Amino acid sequence: MLSSDSAGAMITTPGEVSLLLERILGGDRSAEGRLFDILYGDLRRMAAYQLRKERSDHTLQPTALVNEVYVKIFGQNPPEARSRGHFMALAAQVMRRFLVDHARTKKADKRGHHPQMVPIENALIYDERRSDEFLAVHDALERLREWAPRQSQIVEMRYFGGMSEEEIGDYLKISSRTVKRDWAMARAWLHAELSV
């Protein structure tokens, strides 16, 4: 049974998200709405985290971004997620890809692209005004994925998903120490790649 706490967050029984995901994979489309209700707060926080540096009048709002993620994840085929952590990692990936597409659309409206050094801390945060930087980070993450897939995944979950080291470790079934080490190596690699 679902209920809300004093802050309005959904309280679920242990394993309820996994059970709903299992039902969805089994073809029960009615479970999608319940799952979305349960995870909406987390998804909205993730979207707000991504858009936190935007101007107040930008074209993308957290609620709209969450809705886009929902449509992409539940489009034609059910998600292949088996747990809350897996679903949130998938949502972070879908969110990043949507923001990349959005940035490319914005960039297509501009002329005269000039490569520039990109400070990684700023470029990992989506900002329509810095779409070139955001796309440069996306391209670098894709190159990192070829060389070190787990490190790329950690960057994606940490920055695009707002997940903690513990959550990432649980999802990837590695220790928090390994997450920290991979995170440090990925940051160093991305910094070198984007500073050229």
Secondary structure as UniProt FT lines:
FT   STRAND          3..4
FT   TURN            6..7
FT   STRAND          10..11
FT   TURN            14..15
FT   HELIX           16..25
FT   TURN            26..27
FT   HELIX           30..50
FT   TURN            51..53
FT   TURN            56..57
FT   HELIX           62..74
FT   HELIX           84..108
FT   HELIX           120..123
FT   HELIX           128..130
FT   HELIX           131..147
FT   HELIX           149..155
FT   HELIX           156..160
FT   HELIX           165..172
FT   HELIX           176..194
//
